[in-house]
Amino acid sequence: MTENRWTGSSAPYLTPTTTDPWADEAAAQGRQGSQRLVHVGRVPAPAYVAEALGLSEGDVVVVRKREILLDDRCVERADSYYPLAVADDTALIEFKKIPGGAHKALADLGLTPSRIVETVTARRADLDERHAFALDEGDPIIVHRRVIFDAAGQPYEFTDMSVADGRTLTYEVETT
């Protein structure tokens, strides 16, 4: 890894754990990874979130908005949305870090990934993103969206990530 290049895998972030996968990944590269919780609450689902979760636009969902920091600099924003039926009255609705992360809390609720759909695109950073990532006008960002489905085929998490800092996303699929 160089200062401007980072390769990472989604797999550690989808597995219930007692550690912070981002902190672990950064530490393995001699860096410091952390997260800052920005907002947690109930919100009306925007159209793209509702579609991903199989809901109607405007249905209430729980959102957890985070800034992902590398050496105290924001390199990613991650907004995770959950149907109210999944997240209400759980650790997911509380404005505090969840020990083991959201996937540990979801596993404790009996929800583990059966199918995951990830979509990656790129676009120019908007004004808010340019400010958050300290980018110039016209600089690109990666938009990484992930929908996680349970064994019954029901979506229970949608995460919308904006990624800067020249990171490369790597996907691994193990077959049995």
C-alpha positions in Angstrom: 0.0 0.0 0.0 1.2 3.5 -0.7 -0.2 6.7 0.7 -2.6 7.1 -2.2 -3.5 3.4 -2.8 -5.4 1.0 -0.6 -6.8 -2.4 -1.4 -9.4 -3.9 0.9 -12.0 -6.6 1.0 -15.6 -6.4 2.0 -15.6 -9.9 3.6 -14.4 -8.9 7.1 -17.1 -6.2 7.4 -19.9 -8.7 6.9 -18.8 -11.2 9.6 -19.9 -10.8 13.2 -16.8 -10.0 15.2 -15.7 -8.7 18.6 -13.1 -6.3 17.0 -13.3 -3.4 14.6 -12.4 -4.7 11.1 -11.5 -1.2 9.8 -9.2 -0.6 12.8 -7.6 -4.0 12.2 -7.2 -3.5 8.5 -5.6 -0.1 9.0 -3.3 -1.4 11.7 -2.1 -4.1 9.4 -0.9 -1.3 7.1 0.7 0.6 9.9 -2.1 3.2 10.0 -4.8 4.2 12.4 -8.4 3.4 11.4 -11.4 4.7 13.4 -15.0 5.7 12.9 -17.1 8.7 14.0 -20.8 8.3 14.5 -22.5 11.3 12.9 -26.2 10.5 13.2 -28.5 7.7 14.3 -32.3 7.8 14.1 -35.5 7.1 12.3 -35.9 8.8 8.9 -38.3 8.5 6.0 -36.7 6.2 3.4 -35.5 8.0 0.3 -36.7 6.3 -2.9 -33.4 4.4 -3.6 -33.2 3.1 0.0 -36.9 2.0 0.0 -36.4 0.2 -3.3 -33.3 -1.6 -2.0 -35.1 -2.7 1.2 -38.4 -3.7 -0.5 -40.2 -0.8 1.2 -42.3 2.1 0.0 -40.8 5.5 -0.4 -41.2 7.4 2.9 -41.6 4.3 5.1 -39.7 4.9 8.3 -36.2 3.2 8.5 -33.4 3.4 11.0 -30.2 5.0 9.7 -26.7 4.9 11.1 -24.4 7.5 9.5 -20.7 7.2 10.0 -17.5 8.8 8.9 -14.6 6.4 8.4 -11.3 7.9 9.3 -7.8 6.9 8.3 -5.1 8.6 10.5 -7.9 11.0 11.6 -8.8 12.0 8.1 -12.2 11.2 6.6 -11.8 8.8 3.7 -15.3 7.3 3.6 -18.9 8.0 4.6 -21.1 5.1 5.3 -24.8 5.3 5.8 -26.5 2.1 6.8 -30.3 1.8 6.6 -32.4 -0.9 8.3 -36.2 -1.6 8.1 -37.8 -0.3 11.3 -39.1 -3.9 12.0 -35.4 -5.0 12.2 -33.7 -2.2 14.0 -36.3 -0.5 16.3 -35.7 -1.2 20.0 -32.3 -2.7 19.3 -28.7 -1.4 19.7 -28.9 -0.3 16.0 -31.2 2.7 17.0 -28.9 3.9 19.8 -26.4 6.7 19.2 -23.4 4.8 20.4 -20.8 2.5 19.0 -22.0 -1.1 18.9 -19.5 -3.6 20.5 -18.6 -5.9 17.6 -20.3 -3.7 15.1 -23.7 -3.7 13.5 -23.2 -7.2 12.0 -22.7 -8.6 15.5 -25.9 -6.9 16.6 -27.7 -8.3 13.6 -26.4 -11.8 14.2 -27.6 -11.6 17.7 -31.1 -10.9 16.2 -30.7 -14.0 14.1 -29.8 -12.1 10.9 -26.8 -13.3 8.9 -26.1 -12.7 5.3 -27.3 -15.3 2.8 -26.9 -13.1 -0.3 -25.1 -9.8 -0.8 -25.5 -7.5 -3.8 -22.8 -4.8 -4.1 -22.9 -2.1 -6.8 -19.9 0.2 -7.4 -20.0 3.3 -9.5 -18.0 6.5 -9.7 -19.0 10.2 -10.0 -17.8 13.6 -9.2 -17.9 14.6 -5.5 -20.7 17.0 -4.6 -20.0 20.0 -2.5 -20.7 18.3 0.8 -18.4 15.4 -0.1 -15.7 17.7 -1.3 -15.8 19.4 2.1 -15.8 16.1 4.0 -13.0 14.6 2.0 -11.0 17.8 1.4 -11.3 17.3 -2.4 -11.2 19.8 -5.2 -14.1 20.5 -7.6 -14.3 17.8 -10.2 -12.5 15.2 -8.1 -14.1 11.7 -8.3 -15.4 9.5 -5.5 -16.5 5.9 -5.5 -20.1 5.1 -4.6 -20.4 1.7 -3.1 -23.9 0.4 -2.3 -24.5 -2.9 -0.6 -27.8 -4.8 0.1 -27.8 -7.7 2.4 -30.5 -10.4 2.3 -31.4 -13.1 4.9 -31.9 -16.8 4.1 -35.6 -16.1 3.2 -34.5 -13.6 0.6 -35.6 -10.5 2.6 -33.3 -7.4 2.5 -32.4 -6.2 6.0 -29.6 -3.8 5.5 -28.7 -1.3 2.8 -25.4 0.6 3.1 -24.6 3.6 0.9 -20.8 4.4 1.0 -18.9 7.3 -0.5 -15.2 6.5 -0.8 -12.3 8.8 -1.5 -8.6 8.6 -1.1 -7.8 6.3 -4.1 -8.9 3.1 -2.5 -9.4 0.0 -4.5 -12.3 -2.4 -3.6 -11.5 -6.1 -3.8 -14.1 -8.8 -3.8 -13.5 -12.5 -3.1 -16.0 -15.2 -3.5 -15.5 -18.7 -2.1 -17.4 -21.5 -3.6 -18.1 -24.8 -2.0 
